[in-house]
Amino acid sequence: MSIKWLQLREDRQKGDFLSLARILTKFPKDSLYQTEFLNSLTNEYWMEFLKFIVWRALVPWILYSTQTLIYFAHTLEREEDSG
């Protein structure tokens, strides 16, 4: 189900998913997440931003974590050899 035709309007500006999230916070939580529309909407936005999340958040985190582990392993090994 494609929902790209949906355009949220708020104060005469094109809304986005964050605007929709603010609107959805006013609804009762238990009945809101059981709707097929919201499941489709969440899936649409998730698929659209999945590459962005992976390349802008996950990959840099993995690289920085790996570099940090290598740095500390090298530093501890050097201290052990000299001490």
C-alpha positions as CSV (number, residue, x, y, z in Angstrom):
1,M,0.0,0.0,0.0
2,S,1.6,3.3,-1.1
3,I,0.8,6.4,0.9
4,K,3.1,8.8,-0.9
5,W,0.0,10.8,-1.9
6,L,-0.4,11.8,1.8
7,Q,0.7,15.3,2.4
8,L,0.3,16.7,5.9
9,R,-0.4,20.4,6.2
10,E,0.4,22.4,9.2
11,D,0.3,26.2,9.2
12,R,0.3,26.2,5.4
13,Q,3.7,24.4,5.2
14,K,4.3,20.9,4.2
15,G,4.5,18.7,7.2
16,D,6.7,15.8,7.8
17,F,6.8,12.7,10.0
18,L,7.7,14.7,13.1
19,S,4.6,16.8,12.6
20,L,2.6,13.7,12.3
21,A,4.2,12.3,15.4
22,R,3.1,15.4,17.4
23,I,-0.4,14.9,16.1
24,L,-0.5,11.2,17.0
25,T,0.6,11.8,20.6
26,K,-2.9,13.2,21.3
27,F,-4.6,9.8,20.6
28,P,-4.9,7.0,23.0
29,K,-1.9,4.8,22.6
30,D,-3.5,1.4,22.8
31,S,-6.0,1.9,20.0
32,L,-3.7,4.0,17.8
33,Y,-1.0,1.4,17.1
34,Q,-3.6,-1.3,16.2
35,T,-4.7,0.6,13.0
36,E,-3.7,-0.7,9.6
37,F,-3.2,2.9,8.4
38,L,-0.5,3.7,11.0
39,N,1.3,0.4,10.4
40,S,1.4,1.3,6.7
41,L,2.5,4.8,7.4
42,T,5.3,3.7,9.7
43,N,6.5,1.1,7.2
44,E,6.5,3.7,4.4
45,Y,8.7,6.1,6.4
46,W,10.9,3.4,7.7
47,M,11.7,2.1,4.2
48,E,12.3,5.6,3.0
49,F,14.8,6.5,5.8
50,L,16.4,3.1,6.3
51,K,19.5,3.8,4.1
52,F,19.9,7.2,5.8
53,I,19.8,5.6,9.2
54,V,22.3,2.9,8.3
55,W,24.8,5.1,6.5
56,R,24.6,8.2,8.8
57,A,24.3,6.4,12.1
58,L,25.1,2.7,12.2
59,V,28.2,2.6,9.9
60,P,29.9,5.6,11.6
61,W,29.2,4.1,15.0
62,I,30.7,0.8,13.9
63,L,33.8,2.5,12.5
64,Y,34.3,4.7,15.6
65,S,33.8,1.8,18.0
66,T,36.3,-0.4,16.0
67,Q,38.9,2.4,16.0
68,T,38.4,3.0,19.7
69,L,38.9,-0.7,20.5
70,I,42.1,-0.9,18.3
71,Y,43.4,2.3,20.0
72,F,42.9,1.0,23.5
73,A,44.2,-2.4,22.7
74,H,47.4,-0.9,21.2
75,T,47.8,1.5,24.1
76,L,47.4,-1.2,26.7
77,E,49.8,-3.5,24.9
78,R,52.4,-0.8,24.7
79,E,52.0,0.0,28.4
80,E,52.3,-3.7,29.2
81,D,55.5,-4.1,27.2
82,S,57.2,-1.0,28.7
83,G,56.1,-1.7,32.3
